[in-house]
Amino acid sequence: MINEHEKLDIRIQRWIFKQGWSSLREIQCLAIEPILSAKTDVLISASTAAGKTEAFFLPAISAIADQDNGVGILYISPLKALINDQDRRLESLSDLLDMPVTPWHGDSSKSRKNKLKSSPSGILLITPESLESLLIRDSGWIKSAFSNLKYIVIDEFHAFLGSERGHHLLSLLHRLEHLLGRLKTPIPRVALSATLGELDKVPLSLRPNQSLPCKIIKDSNSTSTLKVQVKGYVSPVVLDGETSIDAEYKICQDLYKFCRGSNHLVFANSRRRTENIAATLSDLCEQQSVPNEFFPHHGSLSKELRESLEKRLQQEQYPTTAVCTMTLELGIDIGKVNSVVQVTAPHSISSLRQRMGRSGRRGGPSVLRMLIAEDELTKDSSVIDKLRLELIQSLAMIRLLIGSKWYEPADTSLYHFSTLLHQVLAVIAQWGGIRIEQVYNLLCKEGPFQKVNVTEFKALLIHMGNTELITQLGNGELVIGILGERITSHYSFYAVFKTPEEYRVINGTKTLGTLPIDSLLLVGQHIVFGGKRWKVSDIDSDKRSIYVMHAKGGKPPKFGGAGMEIHDVVRQEMFHILNEGDYRISVGNQKVDFADATAKSLFEESISFFKMADLSRNQLLQVGSITYLFPWLGEKTVNTIVALLIMNGYEAGSYAGVIEVEKASVKDIRAILLTLASKKLPSETELALTVLEKQNNKFDEYLPEDILSIGYGAKAFDINRTKAWLLNFL
């Protein structure tokens, strides 16, 4: 393996020498042979900054070094910023070989696009949405320009997995091979990622029809050093007439202390919190009469503001801390970042790993601080707050990340009907007209929508015909209908993703605020909003409104985990930590502690309540008129139990994986669970029919109710897992 680099083009070998590299990294050596062979797909999984990009491009550019005609490499990225970054990184290599590199997205230079149009060659860097636009508007040019395409590489592949956008990408790649007449001689696909769960199953998500084998390359010699600390904070109860410094302000004071003077990333999850923290830190700079070093970065900011902050980080001239949402999670090169700070529990372990990898580049250790605030306990505190579930979830995620090296796998049970409808329209728009069996074969039978059967596909087409999205001609061909014409001709058509709809939350005549609809919402369900408990009395999809009434009960939990699809494995790990009374990570014969004194104190409070309530043996707990149910499982199972309870006349809601049932005793809940365990349960689709608002995806509004319910049921519920839990409960 030492001399693997000698298989590369001599000019590439010279470029490696000029970089001052003493040798190639393990994954770079391992990738050379399978990529040069062009007979297999390749999956390269290694940590951030481990050289995955070079592992692909060094052999791939060698293979197309003397190709003059046609694009040789198609690079697909989830972000425009990543494309711009890759364009900059490839500059010295492409100049050496006189190979054009063309970034292609909405903000790219027209002159470079026109140059590629007139003389296609080299490397094309593109987003899925821009590729869709080219397939629909210029498929003739694509067919000619890509006639010698040797490789397709997908960067940050985990960002696509299991999502509508991921299925869109798979469909685009299949349609591209179909257009180029390459279905029987497929174009090798190479996927790059730092965080892939269940690695052996990922090739099926890279090429569902498995027309090429897949070589998996992973970094087995990773020696990166990790430094982790969980720091706890307590929000004191403020009595009448008293003032107090809240935990959020204490967090900002610590951020100022940790981050001032060097480069850092602070992940705050929500845009509102991002802005609040950045503003407070900026105020602290002003109070200390020092230049501001703290700036927000999120999707709602202008492109100019985001790019100027990215540039400031890259240049490393002035100390800079970006307070951000997910926008800086992926692999844009932002220079040396001293540490990453996570404020509140992260969305997933995959996300946490990506974020962690943003620090420790260029040889230094990765430094992660997690700052978790919990409310001071009183006699009115909720069970969730007494269990300190935000802290426990954070500890569980760190333990799984470092101790088990586990990441969430993609959910392969989904149908993606919204994207399928989009692709039916896109394929018809691309070809002008197509027969039913042709579009079914292309998208479902041989393409990525293999879960969709003929009956479901026919129902979708009939509804699309009834709503004038498509029309069938006398010769049997499908063409775009009046409504379909209006949708496909608009520039927004090319993307299949959208941000969650904001619904107004209304109590009587008063609007309490807005809530993104990205998780289960049922009439009769209990929710926490604005620090109070509410019961959902009605949902008006047309007016985008949720009507609520006051719900009785104690103080609502601070941490609800709303909108977070927490996996079964995370909740099981939370239970293990509480059961063992120990969150530390085993390293050899030692146990490593990573919590500060306040976090330890909060943990002890959690353990104390867990033992007092005897939750190691009991899954039911009654406090006053509320009975709490602890399945210690992920959102799909919890959603299913909540929906079944509501169907049986109970008032239920879930917060952070704990189910609360109003006006019910342990005896009542045990009886209904035993009844449910002994009878046939409704299907996921039947449960979905009870949900009034199911339109989470961009084209859901054009789906018939039965198809929408099949898709939503698969996403929100899991009957088999619930049945197994019920039988275990017995």
Secondary structure as UniProt FT lines:
FT   TURN            2..3
FT   HELIX           4..7
FT   HELIX           10..18
FT   TURN            19..20
FT   HELIX           26..37
FT   STRAND          41..45
FT   TURN            48..49
FT   HELIX           52..64
FT   TURN            65..66
FT   STRAND          70..76
FT   HELIX           80..89
FT   HELIX           91..97
FT   STRAND          101..104
FT   TURN            106..107
FT   HELIX           110..118
FT   STRAND          121..126
FT   HELIX           128..137
FT   HELIX           139..145
FT   TURN            146..148
FT   STRAND          151..154
FT   HELIX           157..159
FT   TURN            160..162
FT   HELIX           164..179
FT   TURN            180..181
FT   STRAND          189..193
FT   HELIX           199..201
FT   HELIX           202..206
FT   TURN            208..209
FT   STRAND          214..218
FT   STRAND          226..235
FT   TURN            240..241
FT   HELIX           247..259
FT   TURN            260..261
FT   STRAND          264..267
FT   HELIX           271..287
FT   TURN            288..289
FT   STRAND          294..297
FT   TURN            299..300
FT   HELIX           303..315
FT   STRAND          321..324
FT   TURN            327..328
FT   STRAND          339..343
FT   HELIX           349..356
FT   TURN            357..358
FT   HELIX           361..363
FT   STRAND          366..375
FT   TURN            379..380
FT   HELIX           383..386
FT   TURN            387..388
FT   HELIX           389..398
FT   HELIX           399..404
FT   TURN            412..413
FT   HELIX           417..431
FT   STRAND          434..435
FT   HELIX           436..440
FT   HELIX           441..445
FT   TURN            450..451
FT   HELIX           454..466
FT   TURN            467..468
FT   STRAND          470..472
FT   TURN            474..475
FT   STRAND          477..480
FT   HELIX           482..488
FT   HELIX           491..494
FT   STRAND          502..507
FT   TURN            508..509
FT   STRAND          510..516
FT   TURN            523..524
FT   STRAND          526..529
FT   TURN            530..531
FT   STRAND          532..540
FT   TURN            541..544
FT   STRAND          545..550
FT   TURN            562..563
FT   HELIX           568..580
FT   STRAND          585..587
FT   TURN            588..589
FT   STRAND          590..592
FT   HELIX           597..612
FT   TURN            613..617
FT   STRAND          620..623
FT   TURN            624..625
FT   STRAND          626..629
FT   HELIX           635..647
FT   TURN            648..649
FT   STRAND          651..655
FT   TURN            656..657
FT   STRAND          658..662
FT   HELIX           666..678
FT   HELIX           684..688
FT   TURN            689..690
FT   TURN            698..699
FT   HELIX           700..702
FT   HELIX           705..716
FT   HELIX           719..729
//
